[in-house]
């Protein structure tokens, strides 16, 4: 995708260094950071320097390649296994993270020697990222068929190219429809408490020349009831075998509102997001994040300095689940690189 007219991916690897966009600085500053080793990659995931289901998987794959390059000859596999565990412990909900780490690890263990294991780790990690970009482009083609000329689309959080290697999931159909010449308008939920919709999605849409408006999370029902929303498309961090879907907190209520107002609600996600070992949404681990995200907000002062401001009473406490689960009954279809699938048929999709 483009930033100021130049093509970028969200994450890539040069030699032994992983490079990615510092998403916490957006939309005010665009900066590429270097992550020299897998510990730096793990910290980048934990701190949400990089976020988004696919992007987390892509950078975790590259992190595993770094693990392979860093590992000493003596104690090679002990180092590799410890590195894999460190990466897997960074975030609990996004399935793509575990998929990528395990895919690189399995490929390494099938290698005849450590030299070949190092080479294979880099090759497989690059394949994960390339496959992610190709999958999301395919999601864009299939999803664009659902978007009519002149449509008003609602989305939640950021499931664009910043959340994947390229193209994105929920935003890929929007980008593809725009490039097909369709006129469209996007309502971007702000997505409290981290405001990824206001901060990231609106910035992406601006870069692509897509007309949009940021709306408060609790305004979506108003626009739906007024007939101003034609379709809702969101991403997913994990899809259970029965079609239940975990995504950024607030997605569930958008699905219920869409159902109540007769508006089709779609999930867009590449196949590695599907977890066939997870029987239903009840089994998906939901990350609970810091209270400070709810009790305050980060913004830019008039002098251009980023600062945290507390907005709640000094003694107030908060609960901050990062995700919620949308039952399959509210989902009209799941858009993957294989096409549009009914939630109860998601078992037919083979991850990877």
C-alpha positions as CSV (number, residue, x, y, z in Angstrom):
1,X,0.0,0.0,0.0
2,X,1.1,3.6,-0.3
3,X,2.2,6.2,2.1
4,X,2.6,9.6,0.5
5,X,2.7,7.9,-2.8
6,X,5.4,5.3,-1.9
7,X,4.7,1.6,-1.7
8,X,5.3,-0.1,1.7
9,X,4.6,-3.3,3.5
10,X,3.8,-3.3,7.2
11,X,6.8,-5.5,8.1
12,X,9.7,-7.0,6.3
13,X,13.2,-8.4,7.0
14,X,16.6,-7.2,5.7
15,X,19.4,-9.5,6.6
16,X,18.9,-10.4,10.3
17,X,17.0,-7.2,11.1
18,X,13.2,-7.0,11.1
19,X,11.8,-3.6,10.0
20,X,8.3,-2.4,10.7
21,X,6.2,0.7,11.1
22,X,6.0,2.2,14.6
23,X,2.2,2.2,14.7
24,X,2.0,4.0,18.1
25,X,3.2,7.2,16.5
26,X,0.6,7.2,13.8
27,X,-1.1,9.2,12.3
28,X,1.1,12.1,13.3
29,X,4.5,10.6,12.6
30,X,5.5,7.9,10.1
31,X,8.6,6.1,11.3
32,X,10.3,2.8,10.3
33,X,12.0,1.0,13.3
34,X,14.7,-1.7,13.2
35,X,14.3,-4.7,15.5
36,X,17.7,-6.4,15.7
37,X,16.8,-9.6,17.4
38,X,13.8,-11.8,18.4
39,X,13.6,-10.2,21.9
40,X,13.1,-6.8,20.3
41,X,10.4,-8.4,18.1
42,X,8.7,-9.9,21.2
43,X,8.7,-6.5,22.9
44,X,7.3,-4.8,19.8
45,X,4.4,-7.3,19.8
46,X,3.8,-6.9,23.6
47,X,3.9,-3.1,23.5
48,X,1.7,-2.9,20.4
49,X,4.4,-1.1,18.4
50,X,3.0,-3.5,15.9
51,X,-0.6,-4.9,16.1
52,X,-3.2,-6.6,14.0
53,X,-3.7,-10.3,13.6
54,X,-1.8,-10.9,10.4
55,X,1.0,-8.4,11.1
56,X,1.6,-10.1,14.5
57,X,1.8,-13.5,12.7
58,X,4.1,-12.1,10.0
59,X,6.5,-10.5,12.5
60,X,6.5,-13.6,14.7
61,X,7.5,-15.6,11.7
62,X,10.4,-13.2,11.1
63,X,11.2,-13.4,14.9
64,X,11.5,-17.1,14.6
65,X,13.9,-16.6,11.7
66,X,16.0,-14.4,14.0
67,X,15.9,-17.1,16.7
68,X,17.4,-19.5,14.2
69,X,20.1,-17.1,13.2
70,X,20.9,-16.2,16.8
71,X,21.0,-19.7,18.2
72,X,24.5,-21.0,19.1
73,X,25.5,-24.3,17.6
74,X,25.8,-25.8,21.1
75,X,22.3,-25.8,22.7
76,X,20.8,-24.9,19.4
77,X,17.4,-26.5,20.0
78,X,17.1,-25.3,23.6
79,X,17.6,-21.7,22.3
80,X,15.1,-22.2,19.5
81,X,12.4,-23.7,21.8
82,X,12.9,-20.9,24.3
83,X,12.7,-18.3,21.6
84,X,9.5,-19.8,20.3
85,X,8.0,-19.7,23.7
86,X,9.0,-16.1,24.3
87,X,7.2,-15.1,21.1
88,X,4.1,-17.1,21.8
89,X,3.7,-15.5,25.2
90,X,3.4,-11.9,23.8
91,X,-0.3,-11.9,23.0
92,X,-2.9,-14.6,23.8
93,X,-5.8,-14.0,21.4
94,X,-4.5,-13.7,17.8
95,X,-4.3,-17.1,16.2
96,X,-2.0,-16.0,13.4
97,X,0.8,-15.5,16.0
98,X,0.7,-19.2,17.1
99,X,0.2,-20.4,13.5
100,X,3.4,-18.6,12.3
101,X,5.6,-19.6,15.2
102,X,4.6,-23.2,14.9
103,X,4.9,-23.3,11.1
104,X,8.5,-22.1,11.2
105,X,9.4,-24.3,14.2
106,X,7.9,-27.4,12.5
107,X,9.8,-26.7,9.3
108,X,13.1,-26.2,11.2
109,X,12.7,-29.5,13.1
110,X,12.3,-31.3,9.8
111,X,15.6,-30.0,8.6
112,X,18.6,-32.5,8.5
113,X,21.0,-30.2,10.3
114,X,21.2,-26.8,12.1
115,X,22.6,-25.0,9.0
116,X,19.7,-26.1,6.9
117,X,17.3,-25.3,9.8
118,X,18.6,-21.7,9.8
119,X,18.0,-21.4,6.1
120,X,14.6,-22.9,6.2
121,X,13.5,-20.7,9.0
122,X,14.2,-17.6,6.9
123,X,12.5,-19.1,3.8
124,X,9.4,-20.1,5.7
125,X,9.1,-16.8,7.5
126,X,9.3,-14.9,4.2
127,X,6.7,-17.3,2.8
128,X,4.3,-16.6,5.6
129,X,4.5,-12.8,5.0
130,X,4.2,-13.2,1.2
131,X,1.3,-15.6,1.6
132,X,-0.4,-13.1,4.0
133,X,-0.2,-10.4,1.4
134,X,-1.5,-12.6,-1.4
135,X,-4.3,-13.9,0.8
136,X,-5.5,-10.4,1.7
137,X,-5.4,-9.3,-2.0
138,X,-7.7,-12.3,-2.7
139,X,-10.0,-11.3,0.2
140,X,-10.1,-7.9,-1.5
141,X,-11.3,-9.3,-4.8
142,X,-14.0,-11.5,-3.2
143,X,-15.1,-8.9,-0.8
144,X,-15.4,-6.2,-3.4
145,X,-18.2,-8.1,-5.0
146,X,-20.3,-7.4,-1.9
147,X,-19.8,-3.6,-2.1
148,X,-22.1,-1.9,-4.5
149,X,-21.3,1.4,-6.3
150,X,-22.3,4.2,-3.9
151,X,-22.3,1.9,-0.8
152,X,-21.8,3.2,2.7
153,X,-19.6,0.7,4.7
154,X,-19.1,0.5,8.4
155,X,-15.9,-1.0,9.9
156,X,-14.5,-1.4,13.4
157,X,-10.9,-1.1,14.7
158,X,-8.1,-1.4,12.1
159,X,-8.1,-4.4,9.8
160,X,-6.2,-2.7,7.0
161,X,-2.8,-3.1,5.6
162,X,-1.2,-2.0,8.9
163,X,-2.8,-5.1,10.4
164,X,-1.3,-7.5,7.8
165,X,1.6,-7.6,5.5
166,X,-0.4,-5.7,2.8
167,X,-3.9,-4.9,1.7
168,X,-5.5,-5.9,5.0
169,X,-8.7,-8.0,5.6
170,X,-11.8,-5.8,6.3
171,X,-10.3,-2.9,4.4
172,X,-9.1,-4.9,1.4
173,X,-12.6,-5.1,-0.2
174,X,-12.9,-1.4,0.2
175,X,-9.5,-0.7,-1.4
176,X,-10.3,-3.1,-4.2
177,X,-13.7,-1.6,-4.8
178,X,-12.2,1.9,-4.9
179,X,-9.6,0.7,-7.5
180,X,-12.4,-0.8,-9.5
181,X,-13.9,2.7,-9.8
182,X,-16.8,2.3,-7.4
183,X,-17.8,5.2,-5.3
184,X,-18.1,4.4,-1.6
185,X,-18.1,6.0,1.8
186,X,-16.7,4.5,5.0
187,X,-17.8,5.0,8.6
188,X,-14.8,4.2,10.8
189,X,-15.6,3.5,14.4
190,X,-13.1,5.2,16.7
191,X,-12.6,2.0,18.6
192,X,-11.9,3.0,22.1
193,X,-9.9,2.6,24.2
194,X,-6.9,2.6,21.9
195,X,-8.8,4.3,19.1
196,X,-7.3,2.2,16.2
197,X,-10.2,3.2,14.0
198,X,-9.6,7.0,14.4
199,X,-5.8,6.8,14.5
200,X,-5.0,4.0,12.0
201,X,-8.1,3.3,9.7
202,X,-8.8,6.9,9.0
203,X,-5.2,7.5,8.2
204,X,-5.1,4.5,5.8
205,X,-8.2,5.5,4.0
206,X,-6.9,9.0,3.5
207,X,-3.7,7.6,2.0
208,X,-5.9,5.6,-0.5
209,X,-8.2,8.5,-1.2
210,X,-11.3,6.8,0.3
211,X,-13.9,9.2,1.7
212,X,-14.6,8.4,5.3
213,X,-15.9,9.8,8.6
214,X,-14.7,8.8,12.1
215,X,-17.6,8.1,14.4
216,X,-17.9,7.5,18.1
217,X,-18.3,3.8,18.8
218,X,-21.8,4.4,20.3
219,X,-22.9,6.3,17.2
220,X,-23.0,3.2,14.9
221,X,-26.6,2.3,15.8
222,X,-27.7,5.8,15.0
223,X,-26.4,5.6,11.4
224,X,-27.7,2.1,11.0
225,X,-31.2,3.0,12.1
226,X,-31.2,6.0,9.8
227,X,-30.4,3.8,6.8
228,X,-27.0,5.2,6.2
229,X,-25.1,1.9,6.5
230,X,-25.4,-0.7,3.7
231,X,-22.8,-3.3,4.9
232,X,-20.6,-3.9,7.9
233,X,-17.2,-5.6,7.4
234,X,-14.7,-6.2,10.3
235,X,-11.6,-8.3,10.7
236,X,-11.0,-11.1,13.2
237,X,-8.2,-12.2,15.5
238,X,-9.4,-15.8,15.8
239,X,-12.2,-17.8,14.2
240,X,-13.5,-20.9,16.1
241,X,-14.5,-24.1,14.4
242,X,-18.2,-23.3,14.7
243,X,-17.8,-19.9,13.1
244,X,-17.8,-17.8,16.3
245,X,-15.3,-15.0,15.9
246,X,-13.1,-13.0,18.3
247,X,-12.3,-9.4,17.2
248,X,-11.6,-6.1,18.8
249,X,-13.9,-5.2,21.7
250,X,-17.1,-3.6,20.4
251,X,-17.4,-5.9,17.3
252,X,-20.1,-8.0,19.0
253,X,-22.4,-5.1,19.6
254,X,-21.9,-3.9,16.0
255,X,-23.0,-7.4,14.8
256,X,-26.1,-7.3,17.0
257,X,-27.0,-3.8,15.8
258,X,-26.5,-4.9,12.2
259,X,-28.8,-7.9,12.7
260,X,-31.5,-5.8,14.3
261,X,-31.4,-3.3,11.4
262,X,-31.3,-5.9,8.6
263,X,-27.7,-5.0,7.5
264,X,-25.4,-7.7,6.4
265,X,-22.4,-8.3,8.7
266,X,-19.3,-9.9,7.3
267,X,-16.0,-11.0,8.8
268,X,-12.9,-10.8,6.6
269,X,-9.8,-12.8,7.6
270,X,-7.2,-15.1,5.9
271,X,-7.3,-18.8,6.6
272,X,-4.5,-18.8,9.2
273,X,-6.9,-16.9,11.5
274,X,-9.1,-20.1,11.6
275,X,-8.5,-22.2,14.7
276,X,-10.0,-25.6,14.1
277,X,-8.8,-26.8,17.5
278,X,-11.0,-24.2,19.1
279,X,-14.6,-25.6,19.2
280,X,-16.4,-22.3,19.9
281,X,-16.0,-18.7,21.0
282,X,-16.3,-19.7,24.6
283,X,-12.8,-21.3,24.3
284,X,-11.1,-18.3,22.9
285,X,-8.8,-16.6,25.4
286,X,-9.6,-12.9,25.8
287,X,-6.8,-10.6,26.6
288,X,-7.4,-8.0,29.3
289,X,-5.3,-4.9,29.0
290,X,-4.2,-2.1,31.3
291,X,-6.7,0.0,33.1
292,X,-4.9,3.1,31.9
293,X,-6.1,2.7,28.4
294,X,-9.7,3.2,29.5
295,X,-9.0,5.8,32.2
296,X,-7.1,8.1,29.9
297,X,-6.0,8.8,26.4
298,X,-2.9,9.7,24.4
299,X,-3.0,12.7,22.1
300,X,-0.8,15.4,20.5
301,X,-0.4,18.8,22.2
302,X,-0.4,22.1,20.3
303,X,3.4,21.9,20.4
304,X,3.3,18.5,18.7
305,X,4.3,16.4,21.7
306,X,2.5,13.1,22.5
307,X,1.1,13.0,26.0
308,X,-1.2,10.9,28.2
309,X,-4.1,12.7,29.8
310,X,-6.2,11.1,32.5
311,X,-9.9,11.6,31.8
312,X,-11.5,9.6,34.7
313,X,-11.5,10.4,38.4
314,X,-8.2,9.8,40.2
315,X,-9.7,7.0,42.2
316,X,-11.7,5.4,39.4
317,X,-11.0,1.8,38.3
318,X,-11.6,0.2,34.9
319,X,-12.0,-3.1,33.2
320,X,-10.4,-3.4,29.7
321,X,-11.1,-6.6,27.7
322,X,-9.3,-6.2,24.4
323,X,-11.6,-8.4,22.4
324,X,-15.1,-9.9,22.4
325,X,-16.7,-12.8,20.6
326,X,-19.4,-12.5,17.9
327,X,-21.6,-15.6,17.7
328,X,-21.8,-17.2,14.3
329,X,-25.5,-16.6,14.1
330,X,-24.9,-12.8,13.5
331,X,-22.4,-13.4,10.7
332,X,-23.7,-13.5,7.2
333,X,-20.4,-14.7,5.8
334,X,-16.7,-15.0,6.3
335,X,-14.5,-13.7,3.5
336,X,-11.2,-15.6,3.2
337,X,-8.8,-16.0,0.3
338,X,-10.9,-19.0,-0.8
339,X,-14.1,-17.0,-1.2
340,X,-17.1,-16.2,1.0
341,X,-18.0,-19.0,3.4
342,X,-21.0,-19.4,5.7
343,X,-19.9,-19.5,9.3
344,X,-21.1,-23.1,9.8
345,X,-19.0,-24.2,6.9
346,X,-15.7,-22.7,8.2
347,X,-14.4,-26.2,9.1
348,X,-14.0,-26.7,5.3
349,X,-11.3,-24.0,5.2
350,X,-7.8,-25.4,5.8
351,X,-5.6,-22.9,7.5
352,X,-2.5,-21.9,5.7
